[in-house]
Amino acid sequence: MLPAEQASVSIMDRSYLYGEGLFETLRCYDGQIPFLQNHLKRLEWASVFMNLDYPSDVDFAAIFLELSQKNQLPNARLKIVLSRRQTGIEKGEPTFERNLVLFCEPLFSRPMPQAYKLKTMKMFANDSQPIVAMKTTNYLVKILAQMAARDAGGDDGILLNAKGNVTETTSGNIFWIDPAGKLYTVMMGEGFLGGTTRELVIAALAEKNLKCHEAAVTPQELSHMREVFVTNAIMGIKPVIEVDGRQISGREIGPVTQLVSEIWQKKLESLLKEDA
């Protein structure tokens, strides 16, 4: 366990050389980590696909809680980075060793905008299955799209697939409420990273007998929906008030988004009480 400025990674690490690595980003809530197992499940699945040595021998919860305490950050942004480094090259017998880094940092590196605006990034395709469904350290497409969205006056960028349909934003999954009042999210197979919060929100709604439908949607259609919101592990649920310059829900939090936010908050509070 080292200060960040003293930590280092080998130049032979294949994440550095080729983007051959995985990561997970999650939250610590008042010293508790309620969704750690959901993130580890996704990490394990992806590590099997990429033939990485999944660290089943590591007590992630204990390490993260110690990191949170040492950094005096009971509410923190936590991160796991799993990769491998190549050794034995000088002997002509290359082998691979696991490289695992866990760290925590303040929750937000910059203030979160209250009015969340999305911009469609048409130049970035996002349907390269199955890689798009994994959180790899090759994040260049999303980084460039996010930069372009902010340069265009947005807070996040909407990524499209080859058919021109919406897949996700650069940092989360998209939900919308159609003119008839039905709640939707992007259907599986369109090409997106299935977020842990997306999955948990849908499950929390099902517990209340509320249905979330899945469908394909174009950016034009999305900009005409009654309400739109984005989910991810750090923000939770973020209402969207503008898509490509068109106002959503009168630039206010819509009633369905508000209801979903309340259900999610109550679910989170109940889980934290169970773990306390």
FIMIVEX-57333 format. One record per residue (C-alpha): residue in three letters; x, y, z. Coordinates in steps of 0.5 Angstrom, whole numbers, plus 500, padded with zeros to 3 digits. Layout:
alaXYZ...
***
This chain:
met500500500leu503506497pro502514496ala500515489glu506518487gln510512489ala506507486ser509505479val507500473ser512496469ile513499462met512491460asp505492463arg501490457ser495495459tyr501500458leu503497451tyr497495448gly491497452glu490489454gly487490461leu481491465phe478496470glu472497475thr470504478leu465504484arg463508490cys464507497tyr458510501asp460512508gly465507509gln461501506ile461498499pro454495497phe455493490leu462491490gln460483488asn457486482his463489480leu467483481lys462479478arg463483471leu471483472glu471476473trp467474467ala471479463ser478476465val476469463phe474472456met481476456asn485470459leu487474465asp489471472tyr483473476pro485475483ser480470487asp485470492val484478494asp480481499phe478487496ala473489501ala478489506ile483493502phe478498500leu476499507glu483500509leu484505503ser478509505gln480510512lys487511511asn485517505gln480519510leu475518505pro469515507asn465517501ala470515495arg471513488leu474506488lys478503482ile481496480val486495475leu487488472ser493487467arg499483466arg506484465gln511480460thr517477463gly523473461ile524476454glu531476455lys531468456gly527467450glu521464454pro516470455thr511469461phe506473464glu505475471arg499479474asn499486475leu493488480val492496483leu487498487phe486505489cys481510492glu480518490pro476524492leu469522489phe469527484ser475530480arg470536478pro464539480met458535477pro453539473gln446540475ala443541468tyr446535465lys446536457leu448530452lys451531445thr451526440met458524437lys456521430met464520429phe465514434ala462507432asn461503439asp458496437ser465492437gln462486440pro464483445ile470488447val465494448ala461490453met468490457lys471495461thr478495458thr483500459asn483501452tyr478507453leu480512447val474512444lys470514450ile475519452leu475522445ala468522445gln467526452met472531450ala468532443ala462533447arg465538452asp468542446ala461542443gly458545450gly455538453asp457534459asp457527456gly457524449ile452519446leu455514442leu452510436asn452504433ala453502425lys446503425gly446510427asn442508434val444510441thr448505445glu450509451thr454515453thr461515454ser460514462gly453511463asn447507460ile441511458phe434511460trp428514457ile420515458asp417515451pro411520450ala406515453gly409515459lys413508459leu420507461tyr425504456thr433503456val437501450met436493448met441488449gly445487442glu446494440gly453495443phe454498450leu457496456gly452493461gly453498467thr452495474thr447500476arg443499470glu442492472leu441494479val436500478ile432495473ala432490479ala429495484leu424497479ala422490478glu421489486lys416495486asn412491480leu415497475lys417495468cys423497464his422496457glu428495452ala428498445ala433501440val432509439thr435514434pro438520437gln433524434glu428520437leu431520444ser431528443his423528443met422523449arg419526455glu424524460val431522459phe436520465val443516465thr446511470asn453509473ala456507479ile459514481met453519479gly447514481ile442517477lys443523473pro437527470val438529463ile435536461glu438537454val439532448asp443535442gly440542444arg433540445gln430541452ile428535455ser422535460gly422543460arg429543463glu426540470ile427533473gly421529470pro416525475val418518472thr425520473gln424523480leu420516482val426512479ser431516483glu427515490ile426508489trp433507487gln435512493lys431507498lys434501495leu441504497glu439506504ser436499505leu442495503leu447500507lys443498513glu443491512asp451492511ala452496517
***
